[in-house]
Amino acid sequence: QIHFEESGGGLVQVGGSLRLSCKVSDPAFSARTMSWYRQAPGKEPDLVATIRSNGATDYADSVQGRFTTSRDNPKNMLYLQMNNLEPEDTARYYCSRYGLTTFLGQGTQVTVSS
């Protein structure tokens, strides 16, 4: 059964950094296009970053230049390095297959305080 386990969130001040990790239980992980989403209370999920099987990446305009996603296929791991965090980045972050917003993990909370 496919499962995602996110970790690494926390409380950080404006300008700080966090690194999120996601352990993916999916035998086809290395072939998947994977994404990070975030969801603030009462809002729809937003696509934050996408990484293809070949390592090519795309980012939302709001995080371009501040966030970097990467993957370790042999370990079935996905990462999101978040720098220069802003209060608007406060949300629960989920990893998922690209296009799948029925999240199969618990997510990890990121709170940026000003």
C-alpha angles and dihedrals in degrees: 000000000000114000137169125206115193124193142160102072124132148130116306136166124246110285093025130122138234134181117214122201131197126195109205122203099201123117089211094052096119091058096046129100103229132198144191118225131183131203128194119201112284094007137103119256116272124213108237107172140353131200124190127214089262092054098256111146140204129190139196112254090244093062102030110130093014104061129053126188125200139167140214105206099188089055096040089234132145124194138195118195109198120193134176091020120203131201088251088065090068107120144102110280124215134183118215145146111289108274096015110114096166091097118219096194136061094246126219125260120237117191121182115195126202 
